[in-house]
Amino acid sequence: MLENIFGLILKEIRSEKNISQEKLAEFSNLDRTYISLLERGLRQPTLTTIFKLSAALQITPQELIHKVYESYQHAKK
């Protein structure tokens, strides 16, 4: 469940910023297929990955995790 929530939040933020998976991969120095796996909830990010994605999306790691946390809390209800 948490993997899916992280993926949805990542895709949501990326879409809001009009960044393609390819550009996010380039900006974060991650593989585009890995970005896709994260967004589909098939992989869990490491702490390093969270920091890379946050920097590429120009948000803090705290903001990213907080959005995931809020969605997770809402999903549990």
Secondary structure, 3 states (H helix, E strand, C coil): CHHHHHHHHHHHHHHHCCCCHHHHHHHHCCCHHHHHHHHCCCCCCCHHHHHHHHHHHCCCHHHHHHHHHHHHHHHHC
